[in-house]
Amino acid sequence: MTEQKVRWGVLATGGIAAAFTADLVTASHSGSAAGPDAKVVAVASRSEETKR
């Protein structure tokens, strides 16, 4: 079986979302269940200012 990349989208922009994203990147590099090539590819927010 071919190893597939796991792509994540985050539906928030606050502190918890930032911590989750940082942990996901760290876990990805350590080979955890997040997937060896996990990466965040999308972030969404209701506010135009905070989604950047």
Backbone as a ProteinNet text record, in pm:
[ID]
protein_1_A
[PRIMARY]
MTEQKVRWGVLATGGIAAAFTADLVTASHSGSAAGPDAKVVAVASRSEETKR
[TERTIARY]
83.7	0	88.8	47.1	120.7	85.1	186	162.4	104.4	-4.9	-70.5	-47.1	-43	-32.1	-166.8	-164.8	-286	-289.1	-394.2	-408.6	-518.7	-491.8	-584.1	-635.5	-758.7	-816.3	-858	-832.2	-863.5	-974.8	-1084.4	-1198.7	-1200.2	-1091	-1077	-944.1	-929.1	-802.9	-749	-810.6	-768.8	-651	-627.9	-514	-514.9	-631.2	-638.3	-606.1	-656.7	-627.2	-477.6	-415.5	-271.8	-192.4	-232.1	-163.9	-182.2	-304.8	-331.1	-244.5	-236.9	-158.1	-10.3	42	182.1	206.5	114.8	128.6	119.1	32.5	18.2	148.1	210	336	444.5	450.8	549	524.3	398.6	363.8	395.4	373.3	400.3	548.3	634.2	778.1	826.8	750.1	791.2	730.2	648	591.9	474.1	395.1	280.7	161.4	47.4	-75.5	-126.3	-79.4	-121	-76.8	20.9	72.8	209.9	297.1	434.5	445.5	348	350.9	229.6	175.2	57.2	92.5	-0.2	21.8	-111.4	-109.2	-229.6	-237.5	-351	-366.3	-475.2	-555.7	-663.1	-696.4	-732.5	-778.5	-900.4	-1003.5	-1125.7	-1164.2	-1227.2	-1273.5	-1393.5	-1480.6	-1593.4	-1549.1	-1437	-1388.2	-1273.6	-1282.6	-1178	-1043.3	-1046.1	-922.2	-846.7	-917.9	-848.1	-806.9	-853.8	-817.1	-680.8	-616.3	-485.8	-381.3
-117.5	0	124.6	224.5	350.3	439.8	500.8	594.8	723.9	771.2	891.4	1007.7	1126.3	1246.3	1277	1326.3	1368.3	1520.1	1576.1	1721.3	1764.4	1866.2	1913.9	2052.3	2079.4	2212.9	2251.3	2372.6	2418.6	2522.7	2499.9	2590.5	2682.5	2748.5	2843.9	2916.2	3029.6	3104.2	3148.2	3103.8	3147.5	3069.5	3087	3026.2	2874.4	2813	2667.3	2616.1	2683.3	2643.1	2656.2	2761.3	2780.3	2670.9	2637.3	2531.7	2396.4	2369.1	2244.2	2233.6	2341.3	2341.2	2317.3	2383.3	2363.4	2219.9	2163.9	2025.2	1928.5	1957.7	1872.5	1868.1	1981.7	1987.1	1910	1927.8	1856	1706.2	1664.9	1522.7	1463	1540.1	1493.7	1459.8	1542.6	1520.7	1405.1	1370.3	1259.7	1126.9	1126.1	1002.7	949.9	1036.2	991.8	959	933.5	897.2	1008	1130.7	1240.5	1216.2	1131.2	1100.9	1161.6	1090	1139.3	1264.6	1287.2	1404.9	1493.8	1493.8	1575.9	1723.2	1798.6	1942.4	2014.5	2136.1	2219.3	2289.6	2273.1	2330.6	2436.3	2450.7	2549.9	2596.5	2723.5	2782.6	2866.9	2859.3	2935.6	3017	3130.6	3218.9	3296.8	3334.5	3419.9	3563.1	3600.4	3737.3	3749	3843.4	3866.9	3900.4	3973.9	4016.6	3900.3	3805.3	3700.7	3580	3568.5	3450.5	3461.8	3573.6	3591.3	3549.4
0	0	0	-74.2	-82.7	35.2	93.3	203.8	148.2	208.1	160.3	255.8	201.3	283.2	345.9	467.5	536.6	532.6	473.6	465.4	561.2	639.4	741.6	707.1	745.2	739.9	880.8	921.7	1056.8	1046.8	1119.4	1114.1	1235.5	1258	1367.7	1350.4	1419.1	1408.2	1542.8	1651	1784.2	1838.8	1967.6	2034.7	2030.6	2049.5	2046	1906	1803.6	1665	1636.4	1684.9	1664.4	1735.1	1857.3	1932.1	1863.2	1816	1745.2	1620.1	1543.5	1420.8	1450.5	1551.9	1590.5	1633.9	1712.5	1756.8	1639.7	1544.2	1427	1347.5	1329	1255.2	1330.5	1461.6	1542.6	1536.1	1549.6	1544.8	1408	1304	1168.6	1152.4	1208	1195.9	1281.9	1385.3	1472.5	1430.5	1323.4	1270.9	1349.8	1410.1	1489.2	1400.9	1463.9	1393	1301.1	1318.4	1231	1087.8	1071.6	938.9	920.9	854.5	839.2	754	670.3	583.5	605.2	726.7	755	738.2	681.1	669.4	670.1	721.2	722.9	588.3	520.4	386.5	378.3	486.9	483.5	624.7	633.9	760	725.7	809.6	782.7	905	879.1	985	935	1025.8	987	965.6	1023.9	1016.6	915.4	826.3	726.3	792.4	902.8	969.6	1032.8	1093	1167.9	1085.6	964.2	886.4	818.1	833.4	770.7	861.2
[MASK]
++++++++++++++++++++++++++++++++++++++++++++++++++++

